[in-house]
Each structure stands twice: as C-alpha cells, then as structure tokens.
Amino acid sequence: MTTPVLICDDSSVARKQMARTLPSDWDIEVSFAKHGEEAITAIKEGLGDILFLDLNMPVMDGYQTLEEIKRLDLPTMVIVVSGDIQPEAHKRVKDLGAVEFIKKPTSQEALVELLEKFGLYSPSTEKAPDISSEPKAMPTIKQGEIGKIEYRDCIQEISNVAMGQAADLLARLLNVFVKLPVPRVNLLEVSELQMALALTEQANTYSAVCQGFIGSGICGEALLIFSDSSFTDIAKLLKYTGDIDRTVELELLMEVASILVGACTNGIAQQLDTTFSQGHPVVLGQHVKVSELIKANSKRWKKTMAIEITYEIENYNISCDLLLLFTEDSLENLNKRLSYLMD
C-alpha cells in the first residue's frame, strides 16, 4: 500500500535534499509544504501519514505545527529534520509528539536506519537501497513542489545549519535555550546595511566586534553586534561577579563572539568543503548607535552579501545580531562551492 509522505520545510534546497534522501524502493507518494499551515491542511487531506518537519519556518514554525497536530489529534507520525540541534530542541519536539529528531543535513543511510527502527520501511530483498553519494531520482510527487532553487536559497540553507551548530554550543555553555530565526540573505550596498538589520535603534546602544575569514578564494568578515542591555544577563549566565565595567563588557563580548563566529563560520566552511583561516577579532565600537557603527566602518565594506542571524536567549534579556559579510569578488567562488546543492 502506498504511504503518503509530507515534507514540510520553507527551504527549496532542504525539500529537494529530503526528497532525494528517501529510499528509492519505498512505496510512497510525496507532497510538499512550505510552512506549518500548509502542512496542517495537507495532513487533513490525507497527504501526510508520515511528516518530515523543519523547525525554523515563517508563518507557522515546527513547534507551533506540532502543537496544532497535538491539539487536533491529527493522524500523522512526525519526524523532525532540523539544523537546530540544541538538547532542549530535541526534548521539546519529543514532548510535543515527534517520534524522532534528525539533524540537517541527513544521509539516506541514517534515514533508512530510523525508518526500519519504527517499522516504516524494509529494504527490498531484490535490491538494496542505494545509499551512494550520487544524486537520487525524485519520488512520485502528489502535491506541492520543490520550487526553483537559486544560489540565495543554497546560502540560506547552509547558514541555517551553521546557525544551529553555533546555537548548540552557546546553549550548552550557558545551559539555556537559544531562539533561532530564519536566516536573512541580502546582496546590498553598505548604505543599505543598517536598514537590513533586524536590530532597531530604539533607545538601545550596541557594542560590536569584527573578525575576518578567508579560504578557497572566499573572504569576508563576521560582525557581531551585541545589545548593551544584554550585558547584565550574560554576565550572570557566565557567572561573572562584581561590577560590570567596560573591560568586563569587552571580555563578555569577546567570549560570545568566539563561540558564535567560530562555530558559524566553521559550519559554513564544512558544508562548502573548505576551511577558513580567521583573523584576530577587532572591536569596532562600544556603546554606540547602529547608525554610528555602520558609518564609522563604511570604508571596510562596499557592496556585500550579508547573512544576518539574530540570536535571542529565551527568558533572558539577551540578543545579538551576527552578520557574515562576504566580499563581492568572493561570490563567484562561493557559488561554485554551492553548485552541488543545485544538482
């Protein structure tokens, strides 16, 4: 009997990767959803006996989708597939009814093992499942579509995976849950950089540190913009005692930057099958407005591709923006490295 399988992910790259990871001899029909609302509708239409569910999505994210499935008692078995690998993320999706959690990017070998564990699939006795590295044929598509894949989509997806790795390190160090967004990718002029930031002026001032990276003809800078209002809570979590002066603030800023910048850039490099050499971190400013920060350093950046990730820590007044700024002349080599995601 043919099994209806639903893949829910806002990324066209992730939808394609997941579809190609499914065993070629599994008797299924696949449908696609771009966010939780579409997934709920598809399940109600009988298109998702098994649901592969992403967590970080617009409209309705994975957690909200699991809550709605539980509330409506919908007939589906949920396997979460996400780049958010924090221990608390695993616990929360299991508590909400997911049967298993797979980290992105997954492999067919790992998926087959999981499907066999739950009795969802048995390899054909005539032909073993193909777990080679060659691109797999697409399964029969019942509803929805993968969508056109562009390089911007590829960049966003590898950023999503790297973002989750960085958040996992921070979460384990501080024993907290880090709230993750959908990464934003923009090709822009420096004059547009401030407008692209999720952080707003409001009444806040910010401190920032910058660290360069280079490898395989790809270079850029990682810019961490840290809200000054976050220093009190981050000091508590890192068990700093005494007065929080500018020196202590700088130490805190550098500690957070070393975790997020290092893990995120390394995560991107791994997916590009390269390594990045990193320069020494440079303090760009303390207790300044974002507009002043960008203006003072405008000569450092011209036209740039910016990946923006806003990290927030649940139940604490802690937020920061991590910007990965790739130089314009790096884009050709970057796109070449991403070509495997376009196949």
C-alpha positions as a printed NumPy array, in Angstrom:
array([[ 0.   ,  0.   ,  0.   ],
       [ 1.39 ,  3.389, -0.993],
       [ 2.224,  5.611,  2.001],
       [ 1.586,  9.38 ,  1.802],
       [ 4.687, 11.256,  2.965],
       [ 4.769, 15.004,  3.592],
       [ 7.945, 17.121,  3.637],
       [ 7.478, 20.49 ,  5.344],
       [10.337, 22.969,  5.018],
       [10.499, 26.598,  3.899],
       [13.751, 25.925,  2.014],
       [13.535, 24.614, -1.561],
       [17.049, 23.2  , -1.075],
       [16.017, 21.297,  2.037],
       [12.856, 19.971,  0.373],
       [14.918, 18.643, -2.531],
       [17.594, 17.145, -0.254],
       [14.984, 15.408,  1.886],
       [13.091, 14.023, -1.108],
       [16.272, 12.592, -2.601],
       [17.244, 11.049,  0.724],
       [14.112,  8.876,  0.806],
       [14.796,  5.232, -0.226],
       [14.153,  4.746, -3.954],
       [12.304,  1.432, -3.397],
       [ 9.95 ,  2.801, -0.71 ],
       [ 6.324,  2.705, -1.875],
       [ 5.382,  6.329, -1.187],
       [ 3.836,  9.432, -2.684],
       [ 5.447, 12.669, -1.565],
       [ 3.805, 16.042, -1.003],
       [ 5.47 , 19.307, -0.033],
       [ 4.567, 22.148,  2.334],
       [ 6.458, 25.402,  2.798],
       [ 5.325, 26.064,  6.374],
       [ 3.171, 24.645,  9.138],
       [-0.169, 25.983,  7.93 ],
       [ 0.256, 24.227,  4.58 ],
       [ 1.325, 21.072,  6.421],
       [-1.775, 21.034,  8.626],
       [-4.008, 21.403,  5.57 ],
       [-2.179, 18.605,  3.751],
       [-2.446, 16.238,  6.722],
       [-6.206, 16.892,  6.931],
       [-6.387, 15.933,  3.236],
       [-4.69 , 12.611,  3.941],
       [-1.346, 13.553,  2.406],
       [ 0.867, 13.096,  5.453],
       [ 0.76 ,  9.762,  7.247],
       [ 4.453, 10.472,  7.821],
       [ 5.615, 14.085,  8.206],
       [ 9.215, 15.248,  7.925],
       [ 9.086, 18.613,  9.696],
       [11.536, 21.519,  9.843],
       [11.548, 23.797, 12.905],
       [12.62 , 27.269, 11.744],
       [ 9.959, 28.437,  9.289],
       [ 7.843, 31.553,  8.676],
       [ 4.033, 31.7  ,  9.143],
       [ 3.888, 28.632, 11.433],
       [ 7.117, 27.109, 12.696],
       [ 7.754, 23.486, 13.599],
       [ 6.912, 23.856, 17.285],
       [ 3.603, 25.539, 16.501],
       [ 2.864, 22.842, 13.931],
       [ 3.457, 20.085, 16.48 ],
       [ 1.198, 21.876, 18.957],
       [-1.581, 22.104, 16.347],
       [-1.208, 18.455, 15.359],
       [-1.484, 17.512, 19.027],
       [-4.465, 19.815, 19.632],
       [-6.369, 18.474, 16.624],
       [-5.202, 14.888, 17.199],
       [-4.219, 14.58 , 13.539],
       [-3.208, 11.13 , 12.213],
       [ 0.452, 11.613, 11.354],
       [ 3.828, 10.366, 12.55 ],
       [ 6.234, 13.299, 12.849],
       [ 9.983, 13.115, 12.329],
       [11.664, 16.468, 12.899],
       [14.503, 17.322, 10.495],
       [16.284, 20.467, 11.629],
       [19.558, 22.336, 11.891],
       [18.596, 23.381, 15.438],
       [20.435, 20.658, 17.362],
       [20.176, 22.091, 20.877],
       [19.396, 19.459, 23.554],
       [16.326, 21.464, 24.575],
       [15.062, 21.428, 20.979],
       [15.231, 17.618, 20.996],
       [13.344, 17.47 , 24.281],
       [10.641, 19.933, 23.242],
       [ 9.764, 18.219, 19.962],
       [ 9.612, 14.833, 21.67 ],
       [ 7.331, 16.264, 24.379],
       [ 5.093, 17.637, 21.61 ],
       [ 4.732, 14.228, 19.992],
       [ 7.546, 13.883, 17.448],
       [ 8.824, 10.306, 17.314],
       [12.385, 11.234, 16.352],
       [14.777, 14.083, 15.574],
       [17.24 , 14.09 , 12.648],
       [19.839, 16.805, 12.229],
       [20.418, 18.529,  8.892],
       [21.855, 17.613,  6.504],
       [20.847, 13.965,  6.865],
       [22.004, 10.921,  4.919],
       [19.976,  8.14 ,  3.354],
       [21.836,  5.593,  5.444],
       [20.818,  7.307,  8.689],
       [17.245,  7.752,  7.458],
       [16.899,  4.089,  6.424],
       [18.09 ,  3.024,  9.867],
       [15.472,  5.237, 11.504],
       [12.644,  4.091,  9.222],
       [13.493,  0.447,  9.886],
       [13.562,  1.133, 13.616],
       [ 9.925,  2.265, 13.529],
       [ 8.813, -0.409, 11.052],
       [ 8.058,  2.175,  8.37 ],
       [10.26 ,  0.666,  5.685],
       [12.009, -2.592,  4.811],
       [14.642, -2.72 ,  2.059],
       [13.721, -4.772, -0.979],
       [15.179, -8.282, -0.896],
       [15.884, -7.985, -4.599],
       [17.714, -4.679, -4.443],
       [19.413, -2.991, -1.509],
       [18.671,  0.698, -1.021],
       [21.008,  2.985, -2.894],
       [22.992,  4.937, -0.312],
       [25.703,  6.157, -2.657],
       [26.641,  9.813, -2.946],
       [25.157, 10.062, -6.446],
       [22.021, 12.222, -6.856],
       [18.871, 10.162, -6.319],
       [15.827, 10.062, -8.562],
       [12.875, 12.023, -7.233],
       [ 9.945, 10.05 , -5.762],
       [ 6.413, 10.384, -7.094],
       [ 5.131, 13.842, -6.165],
       [ 1.477, 14.007, -5.162],
       [ 1.094, 17.675, -4.228],
       [ 3.197, 20.807, -3.908],
       [ 6.583, 21.392, -5.451],
       [10.221, 21.72 , -4.578],
       [10.353, 25.099, -6.27 ],
       [13.096, 26.81 , -8.191],
       [16.452, 26.639, -6.429],
       [18.664, 29.704, -6.632],
       [22.049, 30.359, -5.071],
       [20.439, 32.585, -2.46 ],
       [18.372, 29.581, -1.314],
       [21.537, 27.487, -1.047],
       [23.271, 30.151,  1.029],
       [20.279, 30.446,  3.323],
       [20.156, 26.689,  3.899],
       [23.853, 26.263,  4.729],
       [23.521, 29.304,  7.01 ],
       [20.604, 27.622,  8.752],
       [22.691, 24.527,  9.508],
       [25.69 , 26.575, 10.675],
       [23.412, 28.78 , 12.804],
       [22.129, 25.711, 14.616],
       [25.634, 24.459, 15.353],
       [26.603, 27.801, 16.868],
       [23.404, 27.966, 18.934],
       [24.041, 24.454, 20.247],
       [27.468, 25.475, 21.58 ],
       [26.055, 28.596, 23.225],
       [23.107, 26.694, 24.697],
       [25.356, 24.017, 26.214],
       [27.773, 26.584, 27.649],
       [25.084, 28.717, 29.265],
       [22.503, 25.969, 29.921],
       [19.817, 27.939, 28.097],
       [17.563, 27.687, 25.058],
       [18.55 , 29.887, 22.121],
       [15.677, 31.12 , 19.959],
       [16.581, 30.901, 16.29 ],
       [15.194, 32.797, 13.29 ],
       [15.147, 32.052,  9.586],
       [18.499, 33.472,  8.363],
       [18.218, 36.519,  6.116],
       [20.363, 36.753,  2.976],
       [20.755, 40.008,  1.06 ],
       [23.081, 41.421, -1.583],
       [23.349, 45.086, -0.734],
       [25.345, 48.272, -0.601],
       [26.85 , 49.383,  2.707],
       [24.364, 52.272,  2.803],
       [21.604, 49.669,  2.94 ],
       [23.227, 47.604,  5.668],
       [21.653, 49.416,  8.589],
       [18.168, 49.11 ,  7.08 ],
       [18.715, 45.382,  6.598],
       [19.454, 44.828, 10.276],
       [16.742, 43.286, 12.418],
       [18.076, 45.33 , 15.335],
       [16.483, 48.755, 15.57 ],
       [17.755, 51.961, 17.078],
       [15.041, 52.281, 19.707],
       [16.727, 53.524, 22.883],
       [19.496, 50.966, 22.689],
       [23.188, 51.245, 22.108],
       [25.357, 48.4  , 20.885],
       [28.867, 47.05 , 21.062],
       [30.428, 45.234, 18.146],
       [33.367, 43.032, 17.269],
       [34.541, 42.014, 13.807],
       [36.648, 39.054, 12.677],
       [37.873, 38.374,  9.152],
       [37.93 , 34.965,  7.46 ],
       [39.374, 33.671,  4.187],
       [39.69 , 30.397,  2.305],
       [39.426, 28.978, -1.249],
       [39.014, 32.393, -2.82 ],
       [36.197, 33.298, -0.409],
       [36.715, 36.082,  2.098],
       [34.69 , 38.292,  4.326],
       [34.112, 39.444,  7.858],
       [31.9  , 38.237, 10.665],
       [30.34 , 41.125, 12.56 ],
       [28.722, 40.528, 15.947],
       [26.507, 43.391, 17.136],
       [25.598, 42.947, 20.79 ],
       [22.894, 44.914, 22.571],
       [24.37 , 46.733, 25.567],
       [21.237, 45.9  , 27.564],
       [22.267, 42.229, 27.32 ],
       [25.469, 42.537, 29.345],
       [23.858, 42.169, 32.782],
       [22.16 , 38.858, 31.97 ],
       [25.069, 37.414, 30.005],
       [27.357, 38.189, 32.969],
       [25.023, 36.251, 35.269],
       [24.968, 33.262, 32.936],
       [28.749, 33.261, 32.625],
       [28.991, 33.642, 36.425],
       [30.85 , 36.941, 36.41 ],
       [30.798, 38.717, 39.773],
       [31.479, 42.285, 40.742],
       [30.909, 45.453, 38.798],
       [30.415, 45.245, 35.047],
       [32.746, 47.889, 33.668],
       [33.871, 48.387, 30.069],
       [36.686, 45.875, 30.475],
       [34.322, 43.169, 31.697],
       [31.875, 44.027, 28.925],
       [34.647, 43.617, 26.385],
       [35.547, 40.208, 27.837],
       [31.896, 39.131, 27.65 ],
       [31.585, 40.393, 24.091],
       [34.704, 38.522, 23.011],
       [33.545, 35.321, 24.679],
       [30.173, 35.332, 22.947],
       [31.803, 36.306, 19.639],
       [34.342, 33.477, 19.826],
       [31.506, 30.953, 20.188],
       [29.098, 32.289, 17.576],
       [31.592, 33.488, 14.975],
       [33.846, 30.44 , 15.227],
       [31.063, 27.857, 15.115],
       [29.067, 29.596, 12.396],
       [31.954, 30.222, 10.006],
       [33.322, 26.715, 10.581],
       [29.871, 25.259,  9.937],
       [29.603, 27.095,  6.623],
       [33.151, 26.109,  5.631],
       [32.457, 22.423,  6.296],
       [29.412, 22.486,  4.03 ],
       [31.477, 24.197,  1.33 ],
       [34.158, 21.503,  1.699],
       [36.819, 24.028,  2.627],
       [38.376, 25.677,  5.67 ],
       [38.507, 29.318,  6.669],
       [41.514, 30.931,  8.291],
       [40.375, 33.53 , 10.807],
       [41.995, 36.824, 11.696],
       [42.176, 38.392, 15.119],
       [38.932, 39.888, 16.424],
       [38.724, 43.678, 16.275],
       [36.467, 45.835, 18.46 ],
       [34.521, 48.193, 16.214],
       [32.794, 50.155, 18.942],
       [31.272, 50.096, 22.415],
       [28.035, 51.765, 23.476],
       [27.206, 53.282, 20.091],
       [24.154, 53.502, 17.873],
       [23.994, 51.081, 14.937],
       [23.995, 54.024, 12.524],
       [27.24 , 55.337, 14.031],
       [28.771, 51.868, 13.913],
       [27.987, 51.391, 10.233],
       [29.068, 54.921,  9.301],
       [32.389, 54.662, 11.13 ],
       [33.255, 51.422,  9.346],
       [31.708, 52.038,  5.932],
       [35.119, 52.043,  4.229],
       [35.607, 48.429,  5.325],
       [32.671, 47.23 ,  3.245],
       [31.457, 48.141, -0.217],
       [28.875, 46.013, -1.968],
       [28.5  , 42.872,  0.073],
       [26.43 , 39.754,  0.501],
       [25.13 , 39.786,  4.045],
       [23.827, 36.819,  6.015],
       [22.026, 38.026,  9.122],
       [21.205, 35.799, 12.084],
       [19.552, 37.2  , 15.195],
       [20.209, 35.153, 18.318],
       [17.977, 35.566, 21.355],
       [18.102, 33.635, 24.63 ],
       [14.76 , 32.584, 25.998],
       [13.74 , 34.109, 29.36 ],
       [16.711, 36.49 , 29.337],
       [17.224, 39.994, 28.   ],
       [19.969, 38.86 , 25.642],
       [20.018, 39.431, 21.903],
       [22.666, 39.935, 19.256],
       [22.983, 40.06 , 15.502],
       [25.597, 38.005, 13.712],
       [26.35 , 39.333, 10.245],
       [28.508, 37.404,  7.788],
       [29.653, 39.866,  5.144],
       [31.133, 38.28 ,  2.021],
       [33.033, 40.499, -0.414],
       [31.567, 40.959, -3.871],
       [34.554, 39.307, -5.562],
       [34.044, 36.198, -3.398],
       [30.609, 35.435, -4.823],
       [31.8  , 33.564, -7.919],
       [33.889, 31.118, -5.881],
       [31.143, 30.834, -3.29 ],
       [28.596, 29.954, -5.976],
       [30.93 , 27.318, -7.416],
       [31.199, 25.712, -3.997],
       [27.417, 25.719, -3.7  ],
       [26.82 , 24.092, -7.081],
       [26.383, 20.628, -5.535],
       [23.147, 21.853, -3.948],
       [21.814, 22.88 , -7.358],
       [22.187, 19.41 , -8.94 ]])
